[in-house]
Amino acid sequence: MKKYKVGVIGATGMVGQRFVTLIAEHPWFELKEVAASKRSAGKRYEDAVSARWFMQKPIPDCAKDLIVKSAEDDIAEIAANVDFVFSAVDMKKEEIRALEEAYAKAECPVVSNNSAHRWTEDVPMVVPEINPEHIEVISSQRKRLGTKRGFIAVKSNCSLQSYVPALHPLKDEFGLTKALVCTYQAISGAGKVFDTFPEIIDNVIPYIGGEEEKSEQEPLKLWGKLENGKIVTAASPSITAQCFRVAASDGHMAAVFMSFEKKPTIEEIKERWASFSGVPQKLGLPSAPKQFIHYFEEDNRPQTKLDRNIENGMAVSVGRLRPDSQYDYKFVCLSHNTLRGAAGGAVLLAELLCAKGYMD
Ligand SMILES: NC(=O)c1ccc[n+]([C@@H]2O[C@H](COP(=O)([O-])OP(=O)(O)OC[C@H]3O[C@@H](n4cnc5c(N)ncnc54)[C@H](OP(=O)(O)O)[C@@H]3O)[C@@H](O)[C@H]2O)c1
């Protein structure tokens, strides 16, 4: 099979390193370009990241000798040398919007981890098991941008990657009306490790800027419909969220309460979770988990440290489903924030786009 040539924009950062590590082992993708800020440009990748390599695996051989390019200055050169890029940069939103559009206009598709384009109406925001059909909006986006190949596709925020998959197979059949969510989010979500975030040790911080709004609103775009060349967001369910930073390295947990128009039984909910399989599973995409939702019967599971890596960090763990006195039911769920919630989710989206011909 043809290998797709891939670049990573923001390759020196926490998510960028995860992209580099995943691409190095990927059966369809070949790492050709790494780019970051002007501070890193011109350095060998290994030299640019050696003092801040956060992954457990060593720096992949295919990346070590690549010369880091300037993400902003070398667009034409990078676009000419790859089939598409992943993007994970820490810049102002307007700058990211402009940068990603510049790559798309240079006929280089962008699969982005950043939030800058999540609310652009003709940019699909996709969790491949939930709304794969939203990628069809790309034809309208290409018309707006005046491109033949170039486009932007994004993944949604890491906080919701556990509870939206759990709510999705129940939503339409049982009429999900509302959900209340409290998240317990790992420090890698802030681009940190314990050495660089000592104030989190023995602590919980009850605020993550912008996270509660994303947790409440982004599910409605995921559950939206493609109409007249744009994604129209769903009007319901109503979601309210509180997001906390906790002293875990990786893994975002959520405590969820939910109510329905037609209240299902506990057995019906567990059955829908067990049988939930989406387009990535049907197509056999390389990063797709075999079983998307893993339900634990033990009272003390899922646990962040024990369960975040299930199915290479791409599956969702759920447990403690039980009746609630104010909502119909409550449960706990967990997903790996830099794998399913960031780079892994974007790699799965890129695989879907390749399988559907958007990267050819
Ligand atoms: N960490 C997570 O779990 C997570 C999850 C979901 C989404 N995100 C989002 O993903 C993005 C990256 O997060 P991160 O945690 O990987 O951040 P990070 O570790 O701070 O890395 C930031 C990257 O952006 C590059 N960069 C900074 N300024 C730049 C500029 N002016 N031009 C080009 N590149 C520039 C940096 O290059 P230098 O090394 O040269 O400075 C580095 O490669 C952010 O938007 C974040 O909100 C993160």
The ligand as a Tripos MOL2 file, in Angstrom:
@<TRIPOS>MOLECULE
LIG
   48    52     1     0     0
SMALL
NO_CHARGES

@<TRIPOS>ATOM
      1 N1         -1.4220   18.4650   25.7590 N.am      1 LIG1
      2 C1         -2.6430   17.9870   25.4880 C.2       1 LIG1
      3 O1         -3.0730   16.9480   26.0060 O.2       1 LIG1
      4 C2         -3.5310   18.6880   24.5160 C.ar      1 LIG1
      5 C3         -4.7570   18.1050   24.2500 C.ar      1 LIG1
      6 C4         -5.5950   18.7030   23.3170 C.ar      1 LIG1
      7 C5         -5.1900   19.8600   22.6930 C.ar      1 LIG1
      8 N2         -3.9990   20.4350   22.9710 N.ar      1 LIG1
      9 C6         -3.6280   21.6380   22.2090 C.3       1 LIG1
     10 O2         -2.5620   21.3010   21.3130 O.3       1 LIG1
     11 C7         -1.7210   22.4320   21.1110 C.3       1 LIG1
     12 C8         -0.2970   22.0650   21.4890 C.3       1 LIG1
     13 O3         -0.2820   21.6930   22.8580 O.3       1 LIG1
     14 P1          1.0530   21.1480   23.5530 P.3       1 LIG1
     15 O4          0.6280   20.7020   24.9030 O.co2     1 LIG1
     16 O5          1.7350   20.1920   22.6650 O.co2     1 LIG1
     17 O6          1.9200   22.5180   23.6510 O.3       1 LIG1
     18 P2          3.4920   22.6720   23.8660 P.3       1 LIG1
     19 O7          4.0760   21.4720   24.4880 O.co2     1 LIG1
     20 O8          3.6610   23.9960   24.5410 O.co2     1 LIG1
     21 O9          4.0880   22.7720   22.3540 O.3       1 LIG1
     22 C9          3.8230   23.8810   21.5400 C.3       1 LIG1
     23 C10         4.4060   23.7100   20.1480 C.3       1 LIG1
     24 O10         4.0520   24.8820   19.3910 O.3       1 LIG1
     25 C11         5.2430   25.4130   18.8190 C.3       1 LIG1
     26 N3          5.1330   26.8640   18.6700 N.ar      1 LIG1
     27 C12         5.0160   27.7880   19.6450 C.ar      1 LIG1
     28 N4          4.9880   29.0360   19.0860 N.ar      1 LIG1
     29 C13         5.0820   28.8590   17.7460 C.ar      1 LIG1
     30 C14         5.1240   29.7400   16.6230 C.ar      1 LIG1
     31 N5          5.0520   31.0690   16.7750 N.pl3     1 LIG1
     32 N6          5.2200   29.2150   15.3920 N.ar      1 LIG1
     33 C15         5.2740   27.8730   15.2140 C.ar      1 LIG1
     34 N7          5.2660   26.9780   16.2410 N.ar      1 LIG1
     35 C16         5.1610   27.4750   17.4870 C.ar      1 LIG1
     36 C17         6.3430   25.0440   19.7920 C.3       1 LIG1
     37 O11         7.6050   25.1440   19.1480 O.3       1 LIG1
     38 P3          8.9620   25.4670   20.0030 P.3       1 LIG1
     39 O12         9.3340   24.1850   20.6820 O.co2     1 LIG1
     40 O13         9.9240   25.8510   18.9270 O.co2     1 LIG1
     41 O14         8.6450   26.5760   20.9570 O.co2     1 LIG1
     42 C18         5.9380   23.5960   20.1060 C.3       1 LIG1
     43 O15         6.3100   22.7510   19.0540 O.3       1 LIG1
     44 C19        -2.3080   23.5580   21.9620 C.3       1 LIG1
     45 O16        -3.1550   24.3370   21.1470 O.3       1 LIG1
     46 C20        -3.1110   22.7990   23.0140 C.3       1 LIG1
     47 O17        -4.1640   23.5950   23.5020 O.3       1 LIG1
     48 C21        -3.1400   19.8580   23.8680 C.ar      1 LIG1
@<TRIPOS>BOND
     1     1     2 1
     2     2     3 2
     3     2     4 1
     4     4     5 ar
     5     4    48 ar
     6     5     6 ar
     7     6     7 ar
     8     7     8 ar
     9     8     9 1
    10     8    48 ar
    11     9    10 1
    12     9    46 1
    13    10    11 1
    14    11    12 1
    15    11    44 1
    16    12    13 1
    17    13    14 1
    18    14    15 2
    19    14    16 1
    20    14    17 1
    21    17    18 1
    22    18    19 2
    23    18    20 1
    24    18    21 1
    25    21    22 1
    26    22    23 1
    27    23    24 1
    28    23    42 1
    29    24    25 1
    30    25    26 1
    31    25    36 1
    32    26    27 ar
    33    26    35 ar
    34    27    28 ar
    35    28    29 ar
    36    29    30 ar
    37    29    35 ar
    38    30    31 1
    39    30    32 ar
    40    32    33 ar
    41    33    34 ar
    42    34    35 ar
    43    36    37 1
    44    36    42 1
    45    37    38 1
    46    38    39 2
    47    38    40 1
    48    38    41 1
    49    42    43 1
    50    44    45 1
    51    44    46 1
    52    46    47 1
@<TRIPOS>SUBSTRUCTURE
     1 LIG1         1 GROUP 0 **** ****
